[in-house]
């Protein structure tokens, strides 16, 4: 009998991908499922980016690429970091990967040994924990809550650091909460980080441009910790390029070199056509995204308005990304048709079965009280979905 590795057996399936799979199966059975589970923009990739891809194909950029990415792409990313984030990363400090997920995995696998502790504020993106575990690391979850807009405080961070702490991973804007850290809040965290030179912080900024409160703030901007921060970004979210699979890091040179070495044994360089198309995205002025960001903000406001009209749901106001992360714990202990809801996961399955709306449990993101709602879809679909959810929840007594 074939036995799979402990590494695989100890790994959880991605909850977002699992719910997407369940939704597809139910649709195949003829059910009218509305999925608000995946973090994928419903906008199309801008035409000027697709044109750049066509040009690349016509110019025969169809061969193996350098492991860390084409030089001209890394140069354009370097300029983007300076223009948008006031970060000075040379082209040699940048590594292009097959999505931000691989970028994060490269960093973790390059730095974490068995037993090393990695601080992960909750709620977190589902893959952080599994990537840390894959590397043999020990995730140290630091709990935040809706009352503080899901932000880790400097005191919480300092109290979580031990002699075994080697890394922290967090995102701003955050998936799943939509939390955005201000420059002042990041500066306070930086003052703690600077005390612990062995600590490397992975700052996941993939939702950078989907920000409703002003200019994005990057953690690496603080000179005292510049050499302790790896900035992760990519093309998927703001530029609606999820299928192109382009992520990248800006990092201290030794970490960039390590990630290039790691990637060289896994995938080598990423897709040539996608890289050439991404140059067009990196060189574009982010103001071209203003209509998309405005659409997301309108959807956010719509979702919050509809959720506030549902008894028992507690919400805050997310300042970025395209998620709302409401606290639904008031429904725990309530029943319908003889079945009692005990967890957020059970509530999500109840909503799926009764409302035909797919959501993701907050347990997958490290918060047992919440569920994640993605509003990366039309207002018409959102209204229908939230009306269905309200009707279903009213059945619970």
Order of alpha helices (4+ residues) and beta strands (2+ residues): alpha-alpha-beta-alpha-alpha-beta-alpha-beta-alpha-beta-alpha-beta-alpha-beta-beta-beta-alpha-alpha-alpha-beta-beta-beta-alpha-beta-beta-beta-alpha
